[in-house]
Amino acid sequence: MKKYKIDERTGWEYELKGEYYYPTGRIMKNGTLTPETVDNEPEEKYDIGVWGCGSPVEISAEGRSTDRGGSRDRKHLRFIREYKKALYLDLFFSGKLNAYLADINAQAEDMFARLVKEIATREGVTEKLKAEDQMRWVQEMNRISAIAREVIYHDLIFG
């Protein structure tokens, strides 16, 4: 099988990886390949979030981040790139990847705040406990935060 092929209908170049062809991001124009995407407008830049949903500062044509600073924190981006390739490629080539990741991050932050508040109320971890026994309050809040993080990772980030 050929390593690269070009779709005559769309002009897109595809690269063979394993058993499947994936778009390279280059388009055939006037008989030559260009490193352009469908629309040449750059995506908006978003900050990296607590949940690892923040988008890379810039994304190269191969779909890799050019910013190596927080790459280990981009859990959801890495998850969809590895396990939900169709979704990742659709978002990447439509220019909506950064907005999608920022939305997931906002959902995770809201869900975390809500879960911590609900669990703390249900289990009686109050300001009164904080005033009486600070160490126990810190332990309980750490435990509640860990529970909330696991719920978010299971339901939102890796779900």
N, C-alpha and C positions, 0 to 999 in steps of 0.2 A: 504494500500500500504506500501511496505517496505521503511524505511527511507534511506537505502543504498542498492545499487546493483552494481554488477561487470559485465562488458561486457566480456563474455567469449572470444570473438574474439580479442579484443585489450588488455584486462587486466586492463582497466581503471575502477576506482571506481567512482560511481555517487551518489550524495546526493539529496534527494527529498526536494525541497523548493517550497512551494505552490503546483502548479499542475505539475511542471516540474522537471526533474532530471538535475543537473549541475555537471560537472566534479569536483572532489575534488583535483586533482593534484597528487593523489596517484596511484601507479601501482601495480598490483599483480605480484610478482615474486617468483617462487618456493613455492607457496602456502601461502606466507605472503605479507601483504601490506607494501610498502615502500613509504616514502615521497619524491620520486624522480619524476621528470618530464621526458618528452621524451628524452631531451638532458640535461646533467648535467652542461652545460656551463652557467655561470651566464651572465645576460644581461649587456651591457655597462651601465655606470652611466652617466646621463645627468643632468645639472643644471635645477632648476625650473625657468621657464620663466615668463615674465611679464604677459602673457596671461593665466596663469594657465594651461599650457599644459605640463609643465615640469614633468618629471616622478618622482615617489617616489624614494628615495635613494635606498631602497630595497623593494621587494614585497614578502610577505609571501605566503605560499601555498594556503591560503584562498583568495588571491587576495587583501589583505589589505596592506597598507603601514606600514612599521615598523618605519618610520620617521614621527613624528607628528608635526614637526615644521611648515611646510607650507601646511598642508592638506587642509586648507580652500581656498587656492589659486589654487588648481588643478581643475579648472572648467570643462575643456574638459574631463579630466580623469573621473571625477564624472559623467558627462553627458553620456559618452559612457557606463560606468559601469551600470548606472541605466536605460537608455533608448535604448541602442544598445548593448544588451547583447551578441548577436552572434558575432558581430565585436570585442567586448572586449575580449571574451573568445578565439576567434581565434588568436588575437594578443598576448594575455597573454600566451597561451600554445605553440605558435610557437616561443616565445622568441623575438618578434618584437615590443612589446608594447612601450618600451623606445625609440626606433628609430622612431616609428610613432609619438609619442608625441613631440619629439624634432623637427621633420619635421613640424608638425602643428605649433609649437611655432615659428620656423623660418619664415614660411609663414605669420603668424600674424604680426611679427615684420616688415617684408618687406612691407606688405600691409598697416600697420599703417603709416610708413614713407612716402610711396607714396601718400596715401590719404591726409595726413596733408599738404604735399607740393602742391598737386593739388588743394585742396579746398582753401588754403591760396592764391594761385596765382589767382584763379578764383574770389575770393571775395576782392582782392586788399589789403590784409594784407601783407605789405612789410616792409623792413628795414626803409624806409622813415617814415612810420607810427610809427615805434618803436622809431625813433629819436624824432619825434614831440610830441607824446602822448603815453608814456609808459603804463599807466594804461589801455587805450583803446586797445592797442596791446595785452597786457596780457589777457584781457577779451576775445578778438576775438580768440586768440590762444587756450585758455581754451575751448571755445565753439566749435572750429574746432576739437580739440582733443576728446571732448565728442562725436561729430558726428562720427568721425573715429572709436572710440571704439565701438559704437553701431553697426556700419556697420560690423565690424569684428566679434562681438559677434553673430550677426544675420546670417551672411553668412558663417563663418568659425568655430567658437567655438561651437555654438549650432545648426548648420545647418545640 
